[in-house]
Amino acid sequence: MKPFFRWLGKILATALCIVLIVVLLPYASKLASAVLPDLSGAALNTSLLLSHKMESSARLETGIVEDEGILNSTTNAMFIGQVQSVTMKYLYRASIGIDLSKVQMNVRGNTITLTLPHPEILNDSITPQQVEKDDFWYPLTEERRQKLLDDEITLCRQRCLSEYAASQEAWNNTVAAMENTVAGWLGIAKAGVTVQYEQAPSN
């Protein structure tokens, strides 16, 4: 009888192993796809293509900021008082975007994660719209006028970075622009590959 029970035990153990394999196979495949490298090479090939495209593109514009402002400046002289007064209405315009060379890429299974840098000012300008001045005693020179504009554009950049570039809206625009750009770069090449985005931690 003992040989029979040993034989029966082996049969039951084998059957149980088969059942467990069938039941757990879907979960095992999901776990393997998340942990193991992409054996088909699709994600790897896609990441190489993305690296090449980002290297050749350099920067990506994600938004435009326009702001109207007023610059006020007065100059006083000893014993005389105010000798110059300047009021200048201006338009500040900035192109916001990201430096693609700062994008970090991580490939895990069939998922590519792009860590995007925080938006920055790609280029900007300040354009005087209207200038009013009282400078009989101390004429406003072109050098002085440019110095006033240079100082004002520095303040505009600080406001732009603190109020817009650091906002949720700027991040949403960055992701949307990146998604559209990546879709155009890859086309059908990203079939079977998931590209997702995350924001780089603040410095």
Summary of the structure (lengths in Angstrom):
residues: 203
radius of gyration: 31.2
end to end distance: 74.4
largest distance: 123.2
contacts: 544
relative contact order: 0.17
helix: 49%
strand: 34%
